[in-house]
Amino acid sequence: MIYKSFSKKIKIPQILKEFYAVFEKNGYKAYLVGGAVRDIFLNKEAHDWDITTNATPQDVMRIFPFVVPTGFEHGTVTVHFKKTEIEVTTFRTESGYSDGRHPDSVNYAATIEEDLARRDFTMNAIAVDLKDGTIVDPYKGRKDIKNKTIRTVRNARDRFLEDGLRPVRALRFATQLNFKLEEETYNSIHLPEVLTKVESISKERFRDELMKMMKAKKPSMGLKMMEETGILKIFIPQLLEGRNCIQADDRGYHIFDVLDHNFYACDGAPENKPLVRLAALFHDIGKPASKTVKTENNLTVFHFFQHEVYSEKICRQIMTNLKFSNNEINHVCHLILNHMFHYESSWSQAAVRRFLVKVGSENIEDLIDLRLADMYGKYNEPVRIHDTKSCELLIELQERIKEIENEKNALSLKDLAVNGKDLIEAGIPAGKQLGQILKELFDCVLEDPSMNNKESLLKVAEKLNNN
């Protein structure tokens, strides 16, 4: 359903009508708030329901049979209602943010208007009365949504000094929604005292906002604002080394400096693959450290030898600092370390098999996506697959890999027709030599898959053991 921005009421979903009936029966008020309300006015489908009420958490636990006290100290519980989880928070006011993130005290408020006054942005300070769908919008949030504007509730500086995460959220919302920040709101993020508050938030909080930004249509929008405001310098200063690190030498391979190239490559990776986008953001972060300048044939030439090795190391430091999981770190770093492969049609099938073993079949699709993102980042425009020889080669490589996988070639030691026990039974003693023989047998099978039978491999193993 499409809602007009200045309608006086909206239609309440059936489940929320039934949910509200429990509050009303027990003499309480309840309002829909948060992202669901914002999504309604953006004509998006709302999924998560956040409710605010004048009932205390104890009251909510009394009137509903299945309640989890998920944030009891802040007045929040989660109600399980007809197979749906609904977060319910008591009207509240907050005071004092000595840690720059959490209120020192939370007090219950008497009205919805008092509750909305504590919220961050006008677009998030709209409530819908679940009784009849009446809209409560004291800070003209609907108008800002219509004008695609992010504005703080009341004074921007004060709002940001209450909670150091709010400036980061402002940039993330602007990126996700393709909104602009109102001038005072944006300028306040640059203030030294605000940046000090931002610096106080946990690495995990920043990481979560960054990964939400990775899912936006163009993450570069938010990343550039992070650079402009000083937030990027706080959390990922290594990226800034790429600003003014020029790549465009006399050969004309690049038109952007390293930082903009990384930003645009991030845009070029698939929206539904945030880790590939992160790999694109960091894939060339090691170029400033690896850059050399030479004169070749009267041309000034820039080289970035082994920049992928530098980039992988820097990326691992960044992701570790931001508390990513080991699996996430290893996957992103693996993509970065291998993104500089140079496939040619002249590769033998054995060469393709070796490449597949090195990279891992489970990583091929992401690695191809990273290469395409890298190409996108060179000119900040979509890569049309059949327009370039490089793209055609990637397609060819994918087809050859599928062919190899369909043939069920041996692509790991466990796929060999023999194992360590077989070699021991054949008279080869356990130890380092046996392990080396298994590796050489695997190389043999990569070169010639027809060798992957027990008889042939035992003959080769015997010769290797006798040498």
C-alpha positions in Angstrom: 0.0 0.0 0.0 1.3 3.5 -0.9 0.8 6.1 1.8 0.6 9.8 1.2 3.2 11.7 3.2 0.7 14.0 4.8 -2.2 11.6 5.4 -3.6 12.0 8.9 -3.9 8.2 9.4 -2.4 5.0 8.1 -3.9 1.5 7.9 -2.8 -0.7 10.7 -1.7 -4.3 9.8 -4.0 -7.0 11.2 -1.4 -8.5 13.5 -0.8 -5.1 15.1 -4.5 -4.5 15.6 -4.7 -7.8 17.5 -1.6 -7.0 19.4 -2.9 -3.6 20.4 -6.2 -5.1 21.5 -4.3 -6.7 24.5 -3.0 -3.3 25.5 -6.4 -1.6 25.2 -8.1 -4.4 27.2 -5.7 -3.8 30.0 -6.0 0.0 29.9 -2.7 0.9 28.1 -1.7 2.9 25.0 0.6 1.6 22.3 2.3 3.2 19.2 4.2 1.9 16.3 7.6 3.6 16.1 11.1 3.3 14.5 12.1 1.9 11.2 8.8 0.4 10.3 7.1 3.8 10.4 9.9 5.3 8.3 9.6 2.4 5.8 5.8 3.0 5.5 6.4 6.6 4.4 9.1 5.4 2.0 6.5 3.1 0.5 8.6 0.1 1.5 7.4 -3.1 3.1 7.9 -3.0 6.9 9.1 -6.2 8.6 10.2 -5.5 12.1 7.7 -4.0 14.5 8.9 -1.7 17.3 6.2 -0.6 19.8 6.3 2.0 22.5 3.8 2.1 25.3 2.9 3.6 28.6 2.9 0.1 30.1 6.0 -0.8 32.1 8.0 -3.9 31.3 6.5 -5.6 34.3 3.0 -4.7 32.9 3.9 -6.1 29.5 5.2 -9.3 31.1 1.9 -9.6 33.0 -0.5 -9.1 30.1 1.3 -11.3 27.5 2.2 -15.0 28.1 5.5 -15.2 26.2 7.9 -12.3 26.9 11.7 -12.1 26.9 13.4 -9.3 28.9 15.9 -8.4 26.2 16.6 -4.9 27.5 14.8 -4.8 30.8 17.1 -2.1 32.3 16.2 0.2 29.4 12.5 -0.6 29.5 12.5 -3.0 26.6 11.1 -6.5 26.3 10.4 -8.8 23.3 6.9 -10.2 23.0 6.4 -13.5 21.1 2.9 -12.9 19.6 1.4 -15.3 17.0 4.8 -16.5 15.7 6.0 -12.9 15.5 8.6 -11.2 17.7 7.6 -7.7 18.6 9.9 -5.4 20.6 8.1 -3.3 23.2 9.6 -0.3 25.0 8.1 1.9 27.7 7.7 5.6 26.9 11.0 7.0 28.3 13.3 10.0 28.6 17.1 9.8 28.9 19.7 11.9 30.6 23.5 12.0 30.8 25.7 10.1 28.3 29.0 10.0 30.1 30.3 7.1 28.0 29.2 8.8 24.7 26.9 5.9 23.9 24.5 4.8 26.7 22.3 7.0 28.8 23.3 7.3 32.5 19.7 7.1 33.5 16.4 6.1 31.9 13.2 7.4 33.2 9.7 6.5 32.1 7.8 9.3 30.4 4.1 10.1 30.6 3.4 10.8 26.9 4.4 9.7 23.4 5.6 13.2 22.7 8.2 13.1 25.5 9.4 9.7 24.2 9.8 11.0 20.6 11.8 14.0 21.9 14.7 11.7 22.9 15.1 10.2 19.4 17.9 10.8 17.0 16.5 11.9 13.7 13.2 13.5 12.7 12.5 10.6 10.3 12.7 8.3 13.3 10.6 10.5 15.6 7.2 9.6 14.1 4.7 7.4 15.9 1.5 5.8 14.8 -1.3 5.2 17.3 -2.3 1.6 17.1 -5.8 2.4 18.2 -6.8 4.1 15.0 -3.7 4.8 12.9 -3.4 8.5 13.8 0.1 9.8 13.1 2.1 11.7 15.7 4.8 13.8 14.1 5.9 16.7 16.3 9.3 17.2 14.5 8.0 17.1 10.9 9.7 13.9 10.1 7.3 13.1 7.2 8.3 16.4 5.5 12.0 15.5 5.8 11.3 12.0 4.4 9.5 13.6 1.5 12.4 15.9 0.9 14.9 13.1 1.4 16.6 14.9 4.3 18.2 13.7 7.4 17.9 16.1 10.3 18.4 15.6 14.0 15.6 16.1 16.5 16.4 19.5 18.0 20.0 20.7 18.2 22.4 18.6 16.2 25.5 19.1 18.3 23.7 18.2 21.5 22.1 15.1 19.9 25.5 13.9 18.7 27.2 14.6 22.0 24.7 12.4 23.7 25.5 9.4 21.6 28.7 8.9 19.6 27.1 6.4 17.3 24.6 8.9 16.0 26.9 10.6 13.5 27.9 7.3 12.0 24.3 6.3 11.8 23.5 9.6 10.1 26.0 8.9 7.3 24.8 5.3 7.0 21.2 6.3 6.7 22.0 8.9 4.1 23.9 6.2 2.1 21.2 3.6 2.5 18.3 5.8 1.7 20.1 8.2 -0.8 19.1 11.1 1.4 21.1 14.3 2.0 22.1 15.5 5.4 20.6 18.9 6.5 23.4 21.5 6.7 23.6 21.9 10.5 23.4 18.2 11.0 26.3 17.5 8.6 28.4 20.4 9.8 28.0 19.3 13.4 29.6 15.9 12.7 32.9 17.8 11.8 33.1 19.4 15.3 36.1 18.2 17.3 34.0 17.5 20.4 31.6 15.4 18.3 34.4 13.4 16.7 35.8 12.8 20.2 32.4 11.3 21.1 32.5 9.2 17.9 35.9 7.9 18.9 34.5 6.6 22.2 32.1 4.1 20.5 33.1 0.4 20.4 34.8 -1.0 17.3 31.9 -3.5 17.0 29.4 -0.7 16.8 31.3 1.0 14.0 31.8 -2.3 12.2 28.1 -3.0 12.2 27.3 0.4 10.7 30.0 -0.1 8.1 28.6 -3.4 7.0 25.1 -2.0 6.7 26.7 0.7 4.5 28.2 -2.0 2.4 24.6 -3.1 1.5 23.7 0.3 0.1 23.5 0.9 -3.6 26.6 3.1 -3.6 28.7 2.7 -0.4 31.1 5.3 -1.8 28.6 8.0 -0.9 28.9 7.2 2.8 32.6 6.4 2.6 33.4 9.8 1.1 31.4 11.5 3.8 33.3 9.5 6.4 36.5 10.9 4.9 35.2 14.5 4.8 33.9 14.4 8.4 37.0 12.8 9.9 35.3 9.5 10.9 37.3 7.4 8.5 40.5 8.7 10.1 39.3 7.5 13.5 38.5 3.9 12.5 40.2 3.1 9.2 43.1 5.6 8.8 45.0 3.2 6.5 42.5 3.9 3.7 43.5 7.6 3.7 47.0 6.7 2.6 45.4 6.2 -0.8 44.3 9.8 -1.1 46.5 11.5 -3.7 48.4 8.3 -4.4 48.3 8.8 -8.1 48.0 5.7 -10.4 47.7 7.5 -13.8 51.1 7.2 -15.3 52.0 7.9 -19.0 50.4 4.6 -20.0 47.0 5.8 -18.9 45.9 2.7 -17.1 44.0 4.6 -14.3 42.2 7.9 -13.9 41.6 7.8 -10.1 43.9 7.9 -7.2 44.0 4.8 -5.0 41.4 5.9 -2.5 38.7 6.8 -5.1 39.5 3.6 -7.0 38.9 1.6 -3.9 35.7 3.5 -3.2 34.3 2.9 -6.7 35.4 -0.7 -6.8 33.3 -1.1 -3.6 30.3 0.2 -5.5 31.0 -2.2 -8.3 30.8 -5.4 -6.2 27.4 -7.1 -5.8 25.0 -5.4 -3.2 24.1 -8.8 -1.8 27.7 -9.7 -1.0 29.0 -7.2 1.7 32.2 -9.2 2.3 33.1 -9.0 -1.4 32.4 -5.3 -1.2 34.7 -5.1 1.8 37.4 -6.9 -0.2 36.9 -4.4 -3.0 37.3 -1.5 -0.6 40.6 -2.9 0.7 41.9 -4.7 -2.4 44.4 -2.0 -3.3 45.0 -0.5 0.1 48.6 -1.7 0.0 49.4 0.3 -3.2 50.8 3.4 -1.5 53.3 1.2 0.4 54.4 -0.7 -2.7 54.5 2.1 -5.2 57.6 2.7 -7.3 58.3 5.2 -10.1 60.5 4.4 -13.1 61.2 5.8 -16.5 60.7 3.1 -19.2 61.1 4.0 -22.9 60.9 7.7 -22.1 57.6 7.1 -20.2 57.0 7.7 -16.5 55.7 4.4 -15.2 54.2 3.5 -11.8 54.5 0.0 -10.5 52.8 -1.6 -7.5 54.6 -4.9 -7.3 53.0 -7.4 -4.9 50.6 -4.8 -3.7 48.1 -7.6 -3.0 50.5 -8.9 -0.4 50.7 -5.5 1.3 46.9 -5.1 1.0 46.1 -8.5 2.5 48.3 -7.7 5.5 46.8 -4.3 6.1 43.3 -5.6 5.6 43.9 -8.3 8.2 45.0 -5.6 10.7 41.9 -3.5 10.0 39.4 -6.3 10.2 41.0 -7.7 13.4 40.9 -4.3 15.0 37.2 -4.0 14.0 36.4 -7.3 15.6 35.4 -9.2 12.5 35.2 -13.0 12.9 38.1 -15.1 11.9 36.1 -16.7 9.1 35.2 -13.2 7.7 38.8 -12.0 8.0 40.2 -15.1 6.3 37.7 -15.0 3.4 38.2 -11.3 2.6 42.0 -11.6 2.9 42.0 -14.7 0.7 40.2 -12.8 -2.0 42.5 -9.8 -1.8 45.6 -12.0 -1.9 44.5 -13.8 -5.0 42.8 -11.0 -6.9 45.8 -10.3 -9.2 45.6 -13.6 -11.2 46.2 -13.3 -15.0 44.3 -15.9 -16.8 45.0 -16.5 -20.5 43.3 -18.9 -23.0 46.7 -20.6 -23.4 46.4 -22.0 -19.9 46.5 -25.8 -19.9 43.7 -27.7 -18.2 46.3 -28.7 -15.6 47.0 -25.0 -15.0 43.3 -24.3 -14.5 43.1 -27.2 -12.0 46.1 -25.8 -10.1 44.5 -22.4 -10.0 41.3 -23.9 -8.7 43.1 -25.8 -6.0 45.0 -22.7 -5.0 41.9 -20.5 -4.8 39.3 -23.0 -3.7 36.2 -23.8 -5.8 34.0 -22.2 -3.1 35.8 -18.9 -3.6 35.8 -18.7 -7.4 32.5 -16.8 -7.8 33.5 -14.2 -5.2 36.9 -13.8 -6.7 35.4 -13.2 -10.2 33.0 -10.6 -8.6 36.0 -8.9 -7.1 37.8 -8.7 -10.4 34.7 -7.2 -12.0 34.5 -4.7 -9.2 38.1 -3.8 -9.8 37.3 -3.1 -13.4 34.3 -1.0 -12.4 36.5 1.0 -10.1 38.9 2.0 -12.9 36.3 4.3 -14.5 33.4 4.4 -12.0 31.0 2.9 -14.4 29.4 -0.6 -14.9 31.4 -3.2 -16.6 29.6 -4.6 -19.7 30.8 -8.2 -19.8 31.3 -8.6 -23.6 32.9 -5.2 -24.1 36.4 -6.1 -23.0 38.8 -8.9 -23.6 39.4 -9.2 -19.8 35.7 -9.9 -19.1 35.5 -12.4 -21.9 38.5 -14.2 -20.4 36.8 -14.4 -17.0 33.7 -16.0 -18.6 36.0 -18.5 -20.4 37.8 -19.3 -17.1 34.4 -19.9 -15.3 33.3 -22.2 -18.1 36.5 -24.2 -17.9 36.3 -24.5 -14.1 32.7 -25.8 -14.4 33.9 -28.4 -16.9 36.6 -29.5 -14.5 34.2 -29.7 -11.6 31.7 -31.7 -13.6 34.4 -34.2 -14.5 34.9 -34.7 -10.7 38.7 -34.3 -11.0 40.7 -34.8 -7.8 41.0 -31.3 -6.4 42.3 -32.1 -2.9 44.4 -34.8 -1.2 41.2 -36.5 0.1 40.2 -37.0 -3.6 43.3 -39.2 -4.3 42.7 -42.9 -5.0 45.3 -43.7 -2.3 45.9 -42.4 1.2 48.5 -42.6 3.8 47.4 -46.0 5.0 47.7 -47.4 1.5 51.3 -46.1 1.2 52.2 -47.6 4.5 50.8 -51.0 3.5 52.9 -50.7 0.3 56.0 -50.4 2.5 56.5 -46.7 2.7 57.3 -45.7 6.3 55.1 -43.1 8.1 56.7 -39.7 8.5 57.6 -36.6 6.6 58.6 -38.5 3.5 55.2 -40.1 3.2 53.5 -36.7 3.4 55.8 -35.4 0.7 55.0 -38.4 -1.6 51.3 -37.8 -1.2 51.8 -34.2 -2.3 53.7 -35.3 -5.3 51.0 -37.8 -6.2 48.5 -35.0 -6.0 50.6 -32.9 -8.4 50.8 -35.9 -10.7 47.0 -36.2 -10.7 46.5 -32.5 -11.3 48.7 -32.8 -14.3 47.0 -36.0 -15.6 43.6 -36.9 -14.0 43.7 -40.3 -15.6 46.5 -41.2 -13.2 44.1 -41.1 -10.3 43.8 -44.9 -9.7 45.3 -47.0 -7.0 47.6 -49.1 -9.2 49.1 -46.2 -11.1 49.7 -44.1 -8.0 51.3 -46.9 -6.0 53.8 -47.4 -8.8 54.7 -43.7 -8.8 54.9 -43.7 -5.0 57.3 -46.7 -5.0 59.6 -44.9 -7.5 59.5 -41.7 -5.4 60.3 -43.6 -2.3 63.3 -45.4 -3.9 64.9 -42.2 -5.3 
